[in-house]
Amino acid sequence: MKATKTPIPEFANEAEEALFWQAHDTVDYVDWSMAKAVTFANLQPSLKSISLRLPEPMLARLKSLANERDVPYQSLIKMILADHLAHS
């Protein structure tokens, strides 16, 4: 095992850092033997499940549109709602 690790370079942004780590192995930069396990207690999910009743023709149309876009229909509904909220 290498005694000293290569310093991790400074990155201008997350995209630059992501490209770096795609091309490099952390073993050359991080001494994983010093890593410690952590527990994140009391984390709450950021999503809330809801029940939503829709007319069958509307749901069929949403599923059709979702299929055309190759996304799950629930994701399409969220995208439509997010877009509407962003423009209101």
C-alpha positions, -999 to +999 in steps of 0.1 A: +000+000+000+012+035-009+024+054+022+013+088+011-017+095-010-020+119-039-038+151-028-073+155-042-073+184-066-096+215-063-126+214-085-144+244-100-178+226-098-195+193-092-195+184-129-157+188-130-154+166-099-177+140-113-156+137-145-124+134-124-138+106-103-151+087-133-115+086-146-097+080-113-097+054-085-102+067-049-076+042-037-049+066-049-064+095-031-082+083+001-069+061+029-100+040+033-085+022+064-091+055+083-128+056+073-154+053+100-190+041+097-216+067+104-253+065+111-278+092+101-305+090+127-339+106+122-336+111+085-371+118+070-380+110+034-384+141+013-413+127-005-449+123+008-472+096-006-506+108-016-537+091-029-552+108-060-583+098-077-584+106-115-610+100-141-601+068-160-598+086-194-574+111-179-553+084-164-553+065-197-541+096-215-514+102-189-502+066-192-502+070-230-481+102-228-458+086-203-453+056-226-445+079-255-418+096-234-406+063-219-411+074-183-434+060-155-467+078-155-463+089-119-431+106-129-449+123-158-475+136-134-448+150-111-431+167-141-464+182-152-471+195-117-436+209-113-438+227-146-471+242-138-460+253-104-428+269-119-449+289-143-476+301-119 
